[in-house]
Amino acid sequence: MDEKNLSRRGFITGGALLAGSALLGPGCAPTTEKDDTGLAPTGTAQASSGTGTAQGRNGELTVRATVEDDELVDIQIVRSHETISVGETAQAVLSGLILENQTLDVDTVSGATLTSMAYLSAVKDALAAAGQDPSAWEKRGHASLSRDEPIPAAADVVVVGSGGAALCAAITAAREGKSVVLLEKMGIFGGSTALSGFGFAAPGSWPQQQAGIEDSADNLAEDMLAGGDYEGNPDLVHVVCDNALDAYQWLSYDMMVSWYPDVVQDGGHSCKRSQCPEDYGAGTVQRLLAGARSAGAQLFASVKTDEIAKDETGKVTGVRGTDLLTGEPFEVTAGAVVLATGGFGRNVDMRMKYNPEFDDSYLCTDAPGITGDGIIMAEAAGAQLVDMEFIQTHPTGNPSTGSMLDVGGIRTYGCAIMVNKEGQRFVEELERRDVVSKATLAQTDGLGYFVFTRKDAEADDMYGWAGDEIDSMIAAGLWAEGDTLDEACAVFGIDVAACADSIAQWNADCETGADTAFNYRGDMSPIGDGPYCIFATTPTVHYTMGGVAIDTQARVLDAAGAPIPGLYAAGEATGDIMGTNRLGTTAVVDIVVFGRIAGKSAANLA
């Protein structure tokens, strides 16, 4: 979405170009220069400032508000650790609305509701600290997001969704010279990709070669097929794996994604082949958004697509839906449509329809908009659905919020063990996600506890890159530390004697390099003396393996296995790739590979 597609009053809902302070442009009043007291220099209007703090999604969020002659002229972020392409975008959107309209009665940003509420609460407190009456600001006129120009009535290619698969499809189709319109129902672009670590399995990457690791696309394919109990379509799996390295290179050199140099061995993989970008999924989404815009694609947020339009011959002719900012229906005619709307992890009714086990007792890591819309629309248009009963939980979820724990990655480090409340190891920490999840759910309270030393946490700079998460976990009673193992175990009621025995056995196995209990397949390091750290974890719904059936060209297939003319799909909205279980760090390979294929195929048809 170009900025012209939304009014200045509406700022740029869900479509900010960059994160953080770079977003605080359109719709924001200029910042007044101040001296060390926080007041405007002599000769200017009298100014006062105040700060306010609230609890955001990822920790404390603090803002400073500056008022001149009862007009709010500036809102500065003092402290924020919200996701850069989600929470920080929402803050920028709200800043524009508040400053432009001089009111606290503004819409929250869908897709970042928790951050929106925290930001508004912090601004309210900041205004009070600046000598204002916040309740009066809340009673001023309501400010809503609005659009300057209507959604285009026609395009060569329509892409539904805005996560990694959608953006890769939009970039590819636009670079083929086609007019592309991307439609996202939430107020924020990025979907679950923006919340992910974007771990990427790339056999043959330069860091893997530097580490002397021999690997191949066939090895990755075998791991994926075995990891999914050979339920995945080998043809589709090999397309993903055969193109994984090229996708990695495209991200690196075309989209300018920078990676941490280390390769890790994720659960279910036969070797170290996975990397993460330096700014994870959120930063990658920013680069993909920039790539889509520079290619000429038009991106629109707060647009709900409800129906795939077809002509009398069965060919797809576009989409219909509702503009959520205006409430008006819309239709975009197109030569091809790409569905990249993600899975259905957030839709409890849909989860239970296909697998009754996954009721509302399970929390979920997915973005709020991951409710199966594209799959439902595709089925209504005649698409075949496959593997819908296969739903994956991530084994290291936050027991309070359901979000995937960044610190949960320690299970791949070889310096931590997972025990139950009885202090005993109960599964190989590097097993497949579904195996670790099922084993954890069978334990007391359905919880597992990772035990390691503070020294190892500090060696990984865990208190730096995961500091806010750790602070939140401490506040929620999910993270404990102690100079002795007794002190750390006491917080959770873990049997300390049994836990000490588990550590002793692990350390003894480290000396021989063989895990006698569960055959840990990675490198093992002994757990030294305290201080000790322990955190609790539980499985949370993370990925739905089922979706619409596609072929190797990303064409959506009908019940008879024939392509539906003009309809393509990519990413988690598709099925028959991951089988019964998805290996970690393969989803982003899939979204990039098949996103680009879908974009290319759609452009060729259009």
ABEGO torsion letter per residue (X at the ends): XBAAABBAAAEBBGABABBEAAABBBGBBBBBBBBAAGBBBBGBBBBBBBBBBBBBAAEBBBBBBBBBGGBBABBBBABBABBAAAAAAAAAAAAAAAAAAGBABBBBBBGAAAAAAAAAAAAAAAAAAAGBBAAAAAABBBBBBBBABBBBABBABBBBEABAAAAAAAAAAAAAGBBBBBBBABABBGEAAAABAGBBBBBGBAAAAAAGBBBBAAAAAAAAAAAAGGABBAAAAAAAAAAAAAAAAAAAAAAGBBBBABBBBBBGBABBABBBBAAEAAAAAAAAAAAAAAAGBBBBBGBBBABBBBBAAGBBAEBBBBBAAAGBBBBBBBABBBBBAEBAAABAAAAAAABAABBAABBBABBAABAGAAAAAAAAAGBBBBGAABBBBBABBBAAAGBBBAAAAAAAAGABBBBBAAGBBABBAABBAAAAAAAAAABBGGBBBBBBBAAAAAAAGAAAAAAAAAAAAAAAGABBBBABAAAAAAAAGBBAAAAAAAAAAAAAAAAAGBBAAAGBABBBBBBBBOBBBBBBBBBBBABBABEBBBBAAGBBBBAAGBBBBGBBBBEAABBGAAEABBBBGAAAAAAAAAAAAAAAAAAAAX
